[in-house]
Amino acid sequence: MAVGKTAIGQQLAKQLRAPFVDTDALIVENHGSIADIFAGRGEHAFREIEARTVARVIEDAIATPTVISLGGGAVLDSGTQQLLARCTVVYLECDPETVSERIARNSGRPLLAGDPMSRWMDLFTTRRPVYERLADLVFDVRHGSVSELGRQLEEALRELPEGAAAIAKETAAAPAVPENVALKEEVEQ
């Protein structure tokens, strides 16, 4: 959370002329705010909704290469992990100092109630091994504007052995995204 997955994902999708889907935004659109889901139905219900949403997005993206932004907890679901094997997964890496500044500006995250940075560090410590295991690419987002990071990420994806061939294929309008690019960041709801 607060790493920039939505902004960077949108920038990458724009560069690649590919669709962009933010799974958290889809959940909010179809089920109401994440905070309300947590408060009214609990984290378990949210995770079930999240897993179904991610599965539908990945299945829909099979025919159309897509940049997908996932919430940080989405990757903890074993079914989601299996689906991500079809995607090029990018782990957006950032430092606690940068995240702290961003979290301070947005306090409406249910899993960060109380001491946000302490909760963030706990979640990150638990989730980091999963992110690293699933990632095809670890991408540092600490320095640079969104457009610079988007260009750097596109370059890094082109350098991936399996991504290079997929990006090099031309579609009618633009280079294709390697399979689907699923962006996940250090911690999300």
LODRENVO-454109 format. One record per atom (N, C-alpha, C): chain; residue in one letter; y, z, x; residue number from 1. Coordinates in Angstrom, 2 decimals. Layout:
- A,a,Y,Z,X,NUM
...
This chain:
- A,m,-1.16,0.00,0.84,1
- A,m,0.00,0.00,0.00,1
- A,m,1.22,0.00,0.89,1
- A,a,2.22,-0.71,0.43,2
- A,a,3.49,-0.80,1.15,2
- A,a,3.37,-1.58,2.44,2
- A,v,2.35,-2.43,2.54,3
- A,v,2.16,-3.24,3.74,3
- A,v,2.73,-4.65,3.54,3
- A,g,2.89,-5.09,2.30,4
- A,g,3.48,-6.39,2.03,4
- A,g,2.51,-7.45,1.57,4
- A,k,1.38,-7.03,1.02,5
- A,k,0.36,-8.03,0.65,5
- A,k,0.85,-9.01,-0.40,5
- A,t,1.66,-8.56,-1.35,6
- A,t,2.14,-9.47,-2.38,6
- A,t,3.14,-10.47,-1.79,6
- A,a,4.13,-9.98,-1.07,7
- A,a,5.15,-10.87,-0.50,7
- A,a,4.53,-11.85,0.50,7
- A,i,3.69,-11.35,1.38,8
- A,i,3.07,-12.22,2.39,8
- A,i,2.09,-13.18,1.72,8
- A,g,1.33,-12.69,0.75,9
- A,g,0.40,-13.56,0.03,9
- A,g,1.12,-14.67,-0.71,9
- A,q,2.23,-14.35,-1.37,10
- A,q,3.01,-15.37,-2.06,10
- A,q,3.56,-16.40,-1.07,10
- A,q,4.02,-15.93,0.08,11
- A,q,4.55,-16.83,1.10,11
- A,q,3.45,-17.76,1.62,11
- A,l,2.28,-17.20,1.92,12
- A,l,1.17,-18.01,2.40,12
- A,l,0.76,-19.05,1.35,12
- A,a,0.66,-18.62,0.11,13
- A,a,0.29,-19.55,-0.96,13
- A,a,1.31,-20.68,-1.08,13
- A,k,2.58,-20.34,-0.97,14
- A,k,3.64,-21.36,-1.03,14
- A,k,3.47,-22.36,0.11,14
- A,q,3.24,-21.87,1.31,15
- A,q,3.07,-22.74,2.47,15
- A,q,1.88,-23.67,2.30,15
- A,l,0.80,-23.13,1.74,16
- A,l,-0.43,-23.90,1.58,16
- A,l,-0.47,-24.69,0.28,16
- A,r,0.57,-24.48,-0.54,17
- A,r,0.61,-25.11,-1.88,17
- A,r,-0.65,-24.78,-2.67,17
- A,a,-0.96,-23.51,-2.62,18
- A,a,-2.15,-22.99,-3.31,18
- A,a,-1.72,-21.95,-4.33,18
- A,p,-2.53,-21.70,-5.35,19
- A,p,-2.21,-20.63,-6.30,19
- A,p,-2.27,-19.26,-5.62,19
- A,f,-1.49,-18.33,-6.16,20
- A,f,-1.50,-16.95,-5.70,20
- A,f,-1.85,-16.07,-6.87,20
- A,v,-2.78,-15.13,-6.66,21
- A,v,-3.16,-14.18,-7.72,21
- A,v,-3.13,-12.78,-7.12,21
- A,d,-2.40,-11.89,-7.79,22
- A,d,-2.37,-10.48,-7.42,22
- A,d,-3.21,-9.74,-8.46,22
- A,t,-4.33,-9.18,-8.04,23
- A,t,-5.24,-8.55,-9.01,23
- A,t,-4.60,-7.33,-9.66,23
- A,d,-3.77,-6.59,-8.95,24
- A,d,-3.09,-5.44,-9.57,24
- A,d,-2.16,-5.92,-10.69,24
- A,a,-1.45,-7.01,-10.45,25
- A,a,-0.55,-7.55,-11.47,25
- A,a,-1.34,-8.01,-12.70,25
- A,l,-2.51,-8.61,-12.48,26
- A,l,-3.35,-9.01,-13.62,26
- A,l,-3.81,-7.81,-14.42,26
- A,i,-4.17,-6.75,-13.73,27
- A,i,-4.60,-5.53,-14.42,27
- A,i,-3.46,-4.99,-15.28,27
- A,v,-2.27,-4.93,-14.72,28
- A,v,-1.11,-4.44,-15.47,28
- A,v,-0.84,-5.34,-16.68,28
- A,e,-0.91,-6.64,-16.47,29
- A,e,-0.66,-7.59,-17.56,29
- A,e,-1.66,-7.42,-18.70,29
- A,n,-2.92,-7.18,-18.37,30
- A,n,-3.97,-7.12,-19.38,30
- A,n,-4.30,-5.72,-19.90,30
- A,h,-3.94,-4.67,-19.14,31
- A,h,-4.38,-3.32,-19.52,31
- A,h,-3.28,-2.28,-19.49,31
- A,g,-2.08,-2.64,-19.07,32
- A,g,-1.01,-1.66,-18.97,32
- A,g,-0.87,-1.16,-17.54,32
- A,s,0.08,-0.29,-17.33,33
- A,s,0.38,0.17,-15.97,33
- A,s,-0.82,0.90,-15.35,33
- A,i,-0.92,0.76,-14.05,34
- A,i,-2.00,1.42,-13.31,34
- A,i,-1.87,2.94,-13.45,34
- A,a,-0.64,3.43,-13.38,35
- A,a,-0.41,4.88,-13.54,35
- A,a,-0.89,5.35,-14.91,35
- A,d,-0.64,4.56,-15.96,36
- A,d,-1.09,4.94,-17.30,36
- A,d,-2.61,4.90,-17.42,36
- A,i,-3.23,3.93,-16.78,37
- A,i,-4.70,3.86,-16.81,37
- A,i,-5.28,5.10,-16.13,37
- A,f,-4.74,5.45,-14.97,38
- A,f,-5.21,6.64,-14.25,38
- A,f,-5.01,7.88,-15.11,38
- A,a,-3.82,8.00,-15.70,39
- A,a,-3.51,9.21,-16.49,39
- A,a,-4.34,9.29,-17.77,39
- A,g,-4.54,8.19,-18.45,40
- A,g,-5.22,8.21,-19.73,40
- A,g,-6.73,8.07,-19.67,40
- A,r,-7.21,7.32,-18.70,41
- A,r,-8.65,7.03,-18.66,41
- A,r,-9.32,7.44,-17.37,41
- A,g,-8.54,7.73,-16.32,42
- A,g,-9.10,8.19,-15.06,42
- A,g,-9.34,7.07,-14.06,42
- A,e,-9.55,7.49,-12.82,43
- A,e,-9.75,6.53,-11.74,43
- A,e,-11.01,5.70,-11.94,43
- A,h,-12.08,6.32,-12.43,44
- A,h,-13.34,5.59,-12.61,44
- A,h,-13.14,4.40,-13.55,44
- A,a,-12.45,4.60,-14.66,45
- A,a,-12.18,3.51,-15.61,45
- A,a,-11.33,2.43,-14.94,45
- A,f,-10.35,2.86,-14.16,46
- A,f,-9.52,1.87,-13.45,46
- A,f,-10.37,1.04,-12.50,46
- A,r,-11.27,1.69,-11.75,47
- A,r,-12.10,0.97,-10.78,47
- A,r,-13.02,-0.04,-11.49,47
- A,e,-13.50,0.30,-12.67,48
- A,e,-14.33,-0.65,-13.43,48
- A,e,-13.50,-1.86,-13.85,48
- A,i,-12.30,-1.61,-14.35,49
- A,i,-11.40,-2.71,-14.73,49
- A,i,-11.08,-3.56,-13.50,49
- A,e,-10.80,-2.89,-12.41,50
- A,e,-10.45,-3.59,-11.16,50
- A,e,-11.60,-4.48,-10.69,50
- A,a,-12.82,-3.95,-10.69,51
- A,a,-13.98,-4.72,-10.23,51
- A,a,-14.19,-5.96,-11.11,51
- A,r,-14.06,-5.80,-12.41,52
- A,r,-14.20,-6.96,-13.32,52
- A,r,-13.10,-7.99,-13.08,52
- A,t,-11.90,-7.51,-12.88,53
- A,t,-10.76,-8.41,-12.64,53
- A,t,-10.96,-9.19,-11.35,53
- A,v,-11.33,-8.50,-10.28,54
- A,v,-11.54,-9.17,-8.99,54
- A,v,-12.67,-10.19,-9.11,54
- A,a,-13.75,-9.82,-9.77,55
- A,a,-14.88,-10.76,-9.94,55
- A,a,-14.44,-12.02,-10.67,55
- A,r,-13.68,-11.84,-11.74,56
- A,r,-13.21,-13.00,-12.51,56
- A,r,-12.29,-13.88,-11.66,56
- A,v,-11.40,-13.28,-10.89,57
- A,v,-10.46,-14.04,-10.07,57
- A,v,-11.21,-14.82,-9.00,57
- A,i,-12.16,-14.19,-8.34,58
- A,i,-12.92,-14.88,-7.29,58
- A,i,-13.75,-16.01,-7.90,58
- A,e,-14.38,-15.75,-9.02,59
- A,e,-15.17,-16.81,-9.69,59
- A,e,-14.27,-17.98,-10.10,59
- A,d,-13.10,-17.67,-10.65,60
- A,d,-12.17,-18.72,-11.06,60
- A,d,-11.66,-19.52,-9.86,60
- A,a,-11.60,-18.89,-8.70,61
- A,a,-11.05,-19.54,-7.51,61
- A,a,-12.07,-20.40,-6.77,61
- A,i,-13.31,-20.43,-7.22,62
- A,i,-14.32,-21.23,-6.54,62
- A,i,-13.91,-22.71,-6.52,62
- A,a,-13.41,-23.22,-7.62,63
- A,a,-13.05,-24.63,-7.69,63
- A,a,-11.67,-24.92,-7.10,63
- A,t,-10.82,-23.93,-7.01,64
- A,t,-9.46,-24.12,-6.51,64
- A,t,-9.16,-23.09,-5.44,64
- A,p,-9.05,-23.51,-4.18,65
- A,p,-8.71,-22.55,-3.13,65
- A,p,-7.46,-21.76,-3.52,65
- A,t,-7.52,-20.45,-3.38,66
- A,t,-6.51,-19.54,-3.90,66
- A,t,-6.25,-18.41,-2.91,66
- A,v,-5.02,-17.95,-2.85,67
- A,v,-4.69,-16.75,-2.08,67
- A,v,-4.73,-15.59,-3.08,67
- A,i,-5.56,-14.59,-2.79,68
- A,i,-5.78,-13.47,-3.70,68
- A,i,-5.35,-12.17,-3.02,68
- A,s,-4.54,-11.40,-3.71,69
- A,s,-4.10,-10.10,-3.23,69
- A,s,-4.91,-9.02,-3.95,69
- A,l,-5.59,-8.18,-3.17,70
- A,l,-6.42,-7.12,-3.73,70
- A,l,-5.79,-5.76,-3.49,70
- A,g,-5.96,-4.86,-4.43,71
- A,g,-5.60,-3.47,-4.21,71
- A,g,-6.53,-2.88,-3.16,71
- A,g,-6.05,-1.90,-2.41,72
- A,g,-6.81,-1.34,-1.30,72
- A,g,-8.12,-0.71,-1.68,72
- A,g,-8.23,-0.16,-2.87,73
- A,g,-9.47,0.47,-3.30,73
- A,g,-10.49,-0.52,-3.82,73
- A,a,-10.08,-1.75,-4.09,74
- A,a,-10.98,-2.75,-4.66,74
- A,a,-12.19,-3.01,-3.77,74
- A,v,-11.97,-2.96,-2.48,75
- A,v,-13.04,-3.31,-1.53,75
- A,v,-14.11,-2.22,-1.42,75
- A,l,-13.91,-1.09,-2.06,76
- A,l,-14.90,-0.03,-2.00,76
- A,l,-16.08,-0.30,-2.93,76
- A,d,-15.90,-1.20,-3.89,77
- A,d,-16.95,-1.56,-4.84,77
- A,d,-17.95,-2.50,-4.16,77
- A,s,-19.25,-2.17,-4.22,78
- A,s,-20.25,-2.99,-3.53,78
- A,s,-20.34,-4.40,-4.09,78
- A,g,-20.15,-4.56,-5.39,79
- A,g,-20.15,-5.89,-5.98,79
- A,g,-18.99,-6.73,-5.47,79
- A,t,-17.82,-6.11,-5.35,80
- A,t,-16.66,-6.80,-4.81,80
- A,t,-16.91,-7.19,-3.36,80
- A,q,-17.53,-6.30,-2.60,81
- A,q,-17.84,-6.62,-1.21,81
- A,q,-18.72,-7.86,-1.12,81
- A,q,-19.71,-7.97,-2.00,82
- A,q,-20.59,-9.15,-2.00,82
- A,q,-19.81,-10.41,-2.36,82
- A,l,-18.92,-10.32,-3.34,83
- A,l,-18.11,-11.47,-3.71,83
- A,l,-17.17,-11.90,-2.59,83
- A,l,-16.66,-10.94,-1.84,84
- A,l,-15.74,-11.26,-0.75,84
- A,l,-16.43,-12.03,0.38,84
- A,a,-17.74,-12.03,0.40,85
- A,a,-18.46,-12.81,1.41,85
- A,a,-18.17,-14.31,1.24,85
- A,r,-17.73,-14.71,0.04,86
- A,r,-17.37,-16.11,-0.23,86
- A,r,-15.96,-16.45,0.24,86
- A,c,-15.21,-15.44,0.63,87
- A,c,-13.79,-15.61,0.94,87
- A,c,-13.52,-15.38,2.42,87
- A,t,-12.40,-15.88,2.86,88
- A,t,-11.87,-15.49,4.16,88
- A,t,-11.02,-14.26,3.89,88
- A,v,-11.41,-13.13,4.44,89
- A,v,-10.75,-11.87,4.14,89
- A,v,-9.80,-11.50,5.28,89
- A,v,-8.56,-11.23,4.91,90
- A,v,-7.53,-10.84,5.87,90
- A,v,-7.14,-9.39,5.61,90
- A,y,-7.23,-8.58,6.63,91
- A,y,-6.82,-7.18,6.56,91
- A,y,-5.42,-7.09,7.15,91
- A,l,-4.44,-6.73,6.33,92
- A,l,-3.07,-6.58,6.78,92
- A,l,-2.90,-5.18,7.36,92
- A,e,-2.64,-5.14,8.63,93
- A,e,-2.57,-3.88,9.35,93
- A,e,-1.12,-3.49,9.62,93
- A,c,-0.82,-2.22,9.41,94
- A,c,0.52,-1.71,9.62,94
- A,c,0.43,-0.28,10.13,94
- A,d,1.54,0.24,10.63,95
- A,d,1.53,1.61,11.15,95
- A,d,2.08,2.58,10.10,95
- A,p,1.71,3.87,10.23,96
- A,p,2.16,4.87,9.26,96
- A,p,3.69,4.99,9.15,96
- A,e,4.41,4.77,10.25,97
- A,e,5.86,4.89,10.21,97
- A,e,6.47,3.85,9.26,97
- A,t,6.01,2.62,9.38,98
- A,t,6.52,1.55,8.52,98
- A,t,6.13,1.81,7.07,98
- A,v,4.90,2.20,6.85,99
- A,v,4.41,2.47,5.50,99
- A,v,5.17,3.64,4.89,99
- A,s,5.45,4.65,5.67,100
- A,s,6.16,5.84,5.18,100
- A,s,7.51,5.47,4.58,100
- A,e,8.25,4.62,5.26,101
- A,e,9.56,4.19,4.76,101
- A,e,9.41,3.47,3.42,101
- A,r,8.39,2.63,3.30,102
- A,r,8.19,1.85,2.09,102
- A,r,7.68,2.72,0.93,102
- A,i,6.79,3.65,1.24,103
- A,i,6.26,4.54,0.20,103
- A,i,7.37,5.41,-0.38,103
- A,a,8.29,5.83,0.48,104
- A,a,9.40,6.68,0.02,104
- A,a,10.23,5.98,-1.04,104
- A,r,10.28,4.64,-1.01,105
- A,r,11.06,3.87,-1.99,105
- A,r,10.30,3.65,-3.29,105
- A,n,8.98,3.94,-3.32,106
- A,n,8.19,3.70,-4.53,106
- A,n,7.21,4.85,-4.70,106
- A,s,7.56,5.82,-5.50,107
- A,s,6.74,7.02,-5.64,107
- A,s,5.81,7.00,-6.84,107
- A,g,5.66,5.86,-7.52,108
- A,g,4.86,5.81,-8.74,108
- A,g,3.40,5.48,-8.52,108
- A,r,2.83,5.85,-7.42,109
- A,r,1.44,5.52,-7.11,109
- A,r,0.56,6.74,-7.40,109
- A,p,-0.35,6.63,-8.36,110
- A,p,-1.12,7.79,-8.80,110
- A,p,-1.93,8.48,-7.70,110
- A,l,-2.47,7.71,-6.78,111
- A,l,-3.30,8.34,-5.74,111
- A,l,-2.47,9.02,-4.65,111
- A,l,-1.14,8.88,-4.72,112
- A,l,-0.29,9.50,-3.70,112
- A,l,0.50,10.68,-4.25,112
- A,a,0.11,11.19,-5.40,113
- A,a,0.82,12.33,-5.99,113
- A,a,0.77,13.51,-5.03,113
- A,g,1.83,14.27,-5.02,114
- A,g,1.91,15.44,-4.14,114
- A,g,2.58,15.05,-2.84,114
- A,d,1.85,15.08,-1.76,115
- A,d,2.36,14.71,-0.44,115
- A,d,1.93,13.27,-0.15,115
- A,p,2.78,12.28,-0.43,116
- A,p,2.37,10.88,-0.34,116
- A,p,1.80,10.47,1.02,116
- A,m,2.44,10.86,2.10,117
- A,m,1.94,10.41,3.41,117
- A,m,0.62,11.08,3.78,117
- A,s,0.47,12.32,3.43,118
- A,s,-0.81,12.99,3.70,118
- A,s,-1.93,12.33,2.90,118
- A,r,-1.67,12.05,1.63,119
- A,r,-2.66,11.37,0.78,119
- A,r,-2.95,9.97,1.32,119
- A,w,-1.89,9.26,1.74,120
- A,w,-2.06,7.92,2.30,120
- A,w,-2.97,7.96,3.52,120
- A,m,-2.71,8.91,4.41,121
- A,m,-3.52,9.03,5.63,121
- A,m,-4.98,9.34,5.28,121
- A,d,-5.22,10.20,4.30,122
- A,d,-6.59,10.52,3.88,122
- A,d,-7.29,9.27,3.34,122
- A,l,-6.61,8.54,2.47,123
- A,l,-7.19,7.33,1.90,123
- A,l,-7.44,6.28,2.99,123
- A,f,-6.47,6.11,3.87,124
- A,f,-6.60,5.13,4.93,124
- A,f,-7.78,5.47,5.85,124
- A,t,-7.92,6.73,6.20,125
- A,t,-9.02,7.15,7.07,125
- A,t,-10.37,6.82,6.44,125
- A,t,-10.47,7.02,5.15,126
- A,t,-11.72,6.72,4.43,126
- A,t,-11.95,5.22,4.31,126
- A,r,-10.92,4.47,4.03,127
- A,r,-11.07,3.04,3.73,127
- A,r,-11.06,2.13,4.95,127
- A,r,-10.43,2.55,6.02,128
- A,r,-10.28,1.68,7.19,128
- A,r,-11.58,1.07,7.69,128
- A,p,-12.68,1.82,7.82,129
- A,p,-13.92,1.20,8.29,129
- A,p,-14.40,0.07,7.39,129
- A,v,-14.19,0.20,6.09,130
- A,v,-14.58,-0.85,5.15,130
- A,v,-13.71,-2.08,5.37,130
- A,y,-12.40,-1.87,5.50,131
- A,y,-11.49,-2.99,5.73,131
- A,y,-11.88,-3.74,7.00,131
- A,e,-12.13,-3.00,8.05,132
- A,e,-12.46,-3.63,9.32,132
- A,e,-13.79,-4.38,9.25,132
- A,r,-14.76,-3.83,8.55,133
- A,r,-16.07,-4.47,8.42,133
- A,r,-15.97,-5.77,7.62,133
- A,l,-15.18,-5.79,6.58,134
- A,l,-15.09,-6.95,5.71,134
- A,l,-14.15,-8.04,6.25,134
- A,a,-13.25,-7.67,7.14,135
- A,a,-12.20,-8.60,7.57,135
- A,a,-12.72,-9.71,8.47,135
- A,d,-12.32,-10.92,8.13,136
- A,d,-12.52,-12.06,9.03,136
- A,d,-11.36,-12.13,10.01,136
- A,l,-10.24,-11.54,9.60,137
- A,l,-9.04,-11.56,10.42,137
- A,l,-8.27,-10.27,10.18,137
- A,v,-7.87,-9.60,11.26,138
- A,v,-6.97,-8.45,11.19,138
- A,v,-5.60,-8.97,11.60,138
- A,f,-4.61,-8.78,10.73,139
- A,f,-3.29,-9.37,10.95,139
- A,f,-2.23,-8.27,10.91,139
- A,d,-1.51,-8.10,12.02,140
- A,d,-0.48,-7.08,12.16,140
- A,d,0.79,-7.53,11.44,140
- A,v,1.26,-6.71,10.50,141
- A,v,2.44,-7.06,9.71,141
- A,v,3.64,-6.15,10.00,141
- A,r,3.64,-5.51,11.16,142
- A,r,4.73,-4.58,11.48,142
- A,r,6.04,-5.26,11.83,142
- A,h,5.97,-6.46,12.38,143
- A,h,7.20,-7.10,12.87,143
- A,h,7.32,-8.52,12.33,143
- A,g,8.50,-8.85,11.85,144
- A,g,8.76,-10.19,11.38,144
- A,g,9.15,-10.21,9.92,144
- A,s,9.86,-11.25,9.56,145
- A,s,10.23,-11.45,8.16,145
- A,s,9.01,-11.95,7.40,145
- A,v,9.10,-11.96,6.09,146
- A,v,7.99,-12.44,5.26,146
- A,v,7.68,-13.89,5.61,146
- A,s,8.70,-14.72,5.78,147
- A,s,8.43,-16.13,6.10,147
- A,s,7.81,-16.27,7.49,147
- A,e,8.27,-15.48,8.46,148
- A,e,7.66,-15.53,9.80,148
- A,e,6.20,-15.07,9.74,148
- A,l,5.96,-13.99,9.01,149
- A,l,4.59,-13.49,8.90,149
- A,l,3.70,-14.50,8.18,149
- A,g,4.23,-15.15,7.16,150
- A,g,3.47,-16.19,6.47,150
- A,g,3.07,-17.32,7.41,150
- A,r,4.01,-17.77,8.24,151
- A,r,3.70,-18.85,9.20,151
- A,r,2.67,-18.38,10.22,151
- A,q,2.85,-17.16,10.72,152
- A,q,1.91,-16.62,11.71,152
- A,q,0.52,-16.47,11.12,152
- A,l,0.45,-16.02,9.87,153
- A,l,-0.84,-15.86,9.21,153
- A,l,-1.51,-17.21,9.00,153
- A,e,-0.77,-18.20,8.59,154
- A,e,-1.35,-19.54,8.42,154
- A,e,-1.91,-20.04,9.76,154
- A,e,-1.15,-19.85,10.84,155
- A,e,-1.62,-20.25,12.17,155
- A,e,-2.91,-19.52,12.53,155
- A,a,-2.93,-18.21,12.29,156
- A,a,-4.11,-17.41,12.62,156
- A,a,-5.32,-17.87,11.81,156
- A,l,-5.11,-18.23,10.56,157
- A,l,-6.21,-18.72,9.72,157
- A,l,-6.73,-20.06,10.25,157
- A,r,-5.84,-20.89,10.72,158
- A,r,-6.25,-22.18,11.28,158
- A,r,-7.10,-22.01,12.53,158
- A,e,-6.87,-20.91,13.23,159
- A,e,-7.62,-20.66,14.46,159
- A,e,-9.01,-20.09,14.22,159
- A,l,-9.28,-19.62,13.01,160
- A,l,-10.61,-19.12,12.69,160
- A,l,-11.60,-20.29,12.72,160
- A,p,-12.75,-20.12,13.34,161
- A,p,-13.71,-21.23,13.39,161
- A,p,-14.07,-21.77,12.01,161
- A,e,-14.40,-20.90,11.06,162
- A,e,-14.77,-21.37,9.72,162
- A,e,-13.56,-21.80,8.91,162
- A,g,-12.38,-21.26,9.24,163
- A,g,-11.17,-21.61,8.51,163
- A,g,-10.57,-22.92,8.98,163
- A,a,-10.76,-23.23,10.24,164
- A,a,-10.14,-24.43,10.79,164
- A,a,-10.58,-25.68,10.05,164
- A,a,-11.86,-25.80,9.82,165
- A,a,-12.37,-26.99,9.14,165
- A,a,-11.88,-27.04,7.70,165
- A,a,-11.86,-25.90,7.04,166
- A,a,-11.45,-25.87,5.63,166
- A,a,-9.97,-26.19,5.49,166
- A,i,-9.13,-25.65,6.37,167
- A,i,-7.70,-25.91,6.27,167
- A,i,-7.40,-27.36,6.63,167
- A,a,-8.16,-27.92,7.56,168
- A,a,-7.91,-29.29,8.00,168
- A,a,-8.20,-30.32,6.91,168
- A,k,-9.07,-30.00,5.97,169
- A,k,-9.36,-30.92,4.88,169
- A,k,-8.11,-31.08,4.02,169
- A,e,-7.77,-32.29,3.72,170
- A,e,-6.59,-32.54,2.90,170
- A,e,-6.95,-32.61,1.42,170
- A,t,-6.14,-32.00,0.61,171
- A,t,-6.25,-32.20,-0.83,171
- A,t,-5.18,-33.24,-1.18,171
- A,a,-5.05,-33.55,-2.42,172
- A,a,-4.06,-34.55,-2.81,172
- A,a,-2.65,-34.11,-2.43,172
- A,a,-2.37,-32.81,-2.51,173
- A,a,-1.00,-32.37,-2.28,173
- A,a,-0.81,-31.57,-1.00,173
- A,a,-1.86,-30.90,-0.52,174
- A,a,-1.63,-29.96,0.58,174
- A,a,-2.93,-29.60,1.27,174
- A,p,-2.81,-28.98,2.44,175
- A,p,-4.02,-28.47,3.09,175
- A,p,-4.67,-27.40,2.22,175
- A,a,-5.96,-27.31,2.29,176
- A,a,-6.68,-26.32,1.50,176
- A,a,-6.68,-24.97,2.20,176
- A,v,-6.76,-23.93,1.43,177
- A,v,-6.94,-22.59,1.96,177
- A,v,-8.39,-22.48,2.37,177
- A,p,-8.71,-21.81,3.48,178
- A,p,-10.11,-21.67,3.84,178
- A,p,-10.84,-20.89,2.76,178
- A,e,-11.73,-21.55,2.07,179
- A,e,-12.38,-20.97,0.90,179
- A,e,-11.30,-20.34,0.05,179
- A,n,-11.30,-19.03,-0.06,180
- A,n,-10.22,-18.30,-0.70,180
- A,n,-9.77,-17.27,0.31,180
- A,v,-8.51,-17.01,0.37,181
- A,v,-7.99,-15.99,1.27,181
- A,v,-7.74,-14.75,0.44,181
- A,a,-8.47,-13.71,0.72,182
- A,a,-8.29,-12.45,0.01,182
- A,a,-7.54,-11.51,0.94,182
- A,l,-6.35,-11.14,0.57,183
- A,l,-5.55,-10.22,1.36,183
- A,l,-5.78,-8.81,0.87,183
- A,k,-6.08,-7.95,1.79,184
- A,k,-6.17,-6.55,1.43,184
- A,k,-5.38,-5.77,2.45,184
- A,e,-4.83,-4.70,2.03,185
- A,e,-4.03,-3.93,2.94,185
- A,e,-4.61,-2.55,3.12,185
- A,e,-3.94,-1.76,3.90,186
- A,e,-4.49,-0.47,4.27,186
- A,e,-4.84,0.41,3.09,186
- A,v,-3.95,0.60,2.17,187
- A,v,-4.22,1.49,1.05,187
- A,v,-3.46,1.01,-0.17,187
- A,e,-4.08,1.06,-1.31,188
- A,e,-3.44,0.71,-2.58,188
- A,e,-3.97,1.69,-3.60,188
- A,q,-3.53,1.57,-4.86,189
- A,q,-4.03,2.49,-5.89,189
- A,q,-5.51,2.37,-6.01,189
